[in-house]
């Protein structure tokens, strides 16, 4: 038909690379939108960037780079019958597929550490802190053992060439996938244990647990991914057999990032983090400038709630003092332990110069 543009991702009997491209770009787009919403929400509510935000952004950046290598692999044979792929393209495909695996694992590691840091920020309980720190250590050890092993999975100087002498790649994929599933399950369980000790309403607890439980989808996806990775490893037509394994790799990686971002999309998690439950005396009011307003990072205090005391008098402020100096300035950050009970827990002197 005149004026009809050719398809962006053509599909034929010997070329199904379009399916891989559509899956990769669709999933990456969802990830970028979700992570942007999460980071914007955190900044809008708390006006602070935490280490878990940095790790989440890093995981997204690595996912973007990994998707670039997926496209390069597509350009050099991924999704095509190996019989129609030239030897030079096949060599390039092996290099790009090798790089894809390493970047995928690095991205997943960052997303796991991000959600683990978020879980750690929800509690000050010693046992729970040690539990989350132990889980983070396990994730780090898993990454430090898996990524270098992937990097030397086949004999040097061509570690990307699966036709050379290689390690038991099926066993390696099984180890990586099994620990991936176990750590993801732990990343759901530990925060839920923490939530049982937090004094919040049942409805809030249920909502947060439901958001955290979305990570169990990653466990299911990882199980399917392991199956298709093993199929690709044992296939004699690796460019064609890599279609399903690559698609499920992309699903697993992007779901891991998305389910890390989901719990902090709203105010609930932010309001529960002790390190963010702070407010400051920042705004001067009144004709004589002798009144100040409390502004809260988590929104528990209205910005138009003013301190009506005269200069030099003692002001009672909700929340224990985080840092105090003699001769304090007009801004004083405080952390609230008992925000919901609306009680006075600390008396602070403010000197206005």
Secondary structure, DSSP 8 states (H G I E B T S, - for coil): -TT----SS--BTTB-HHHHHHHHHHHHHHHHHHHHHHHHHHHHHHS---HHHHHHHHHHHHHHHHHHHHHHHHHTTTTB-GGGS-HHHHHHHHHHHHHHHHHHHHHHHHHHHHHHHHHHTT---HHHHHHHHHHHHHHHHHHHHHHHHHHTSB-TT-TT-TTSSB--HHHHHHHHHHHHHHHHHHHHHHHHHHHHTS---HHHHHHHHHHHHTTHHHHHHHHHHHHHHHHHHH-S-HHHHHHHHHHHHHHHHHHHHHHHHHTTSSSHHHHH-TTT-EEEEEEEESTTS-EEEEEESSSSS-TT-EE---TTSEEEESSEES---TT--S---EE-SSGGGT---EEEE----
